[in-house]
Amino acid sequence: MARMKFLCDADRCIECNACVTACKNEHEVPWGINRRRVVTINDGLPGERSVSMACMHCTDAPCAAVCPVQCFYTTADAVVLHNKDTCIGCGYCSYACPFGAPQYPQTANFGTRGKMDKCTYCSGGPEADLSAVEYQKYGANRLAEGKLPLCAEMCSTKALLAGDGDIIADIYRERVVTRGYGSGAWGWRTAYGESVSV
């Protein structure tokens, strides 16, 4: 079975936010929630990079590890989902997630909370596939339709990739080799920005 993953190529992202808009529109995401957002590092400085962020569907998800009611579960495709009927809105998952994926919908004033919401990798929830109840709680189930997440499909520069993790890794590896980084792509120069005499 394929392990579904996201990968954002920061060298290609142009911060157009098409991925954010596509997600909001496809799933009718509640106000105050951004299942996907674009984060810019070193904004306006040399070396500026933008990265499209969402739930990374971790292999050993920290949100699932801290959930006191075990509302998080992993599908056969390695997509980390949660059950809104089980969720008690305690917020532990939002503290545990390094990507800020689980979020509270802003349903009322003065910090009122509700059930957590997060990226579903366009695969719905525990209800019957493509049902009205599933769409109301989790949004469109594009995986059940044989499609990939809309955020990746809408990316005009193909910076955001989604699909089988092995295929994504092959595509990214080919890009790195084509760019000509050679062995410096993941080496000391990239990590510390220093010149290394060979």
Secondary structure, DSSP 8 states (H G I E B T S, - for coil): ---EEEEE-TTT-----HHHHHHHHHHT--TT--SSEEEEESTTSTT-EEEEE-----TT-HHHHH-TT--EEE-TT--EEE-TTT-----HHHHH-TT---B----SSTT---S-B---TTB--SS-TT-HHHHHHH--BTTTTT---HHHHT-TT--EEEEEHHHHHHHHHHHHHHHT-GGGGSSHHHHH------
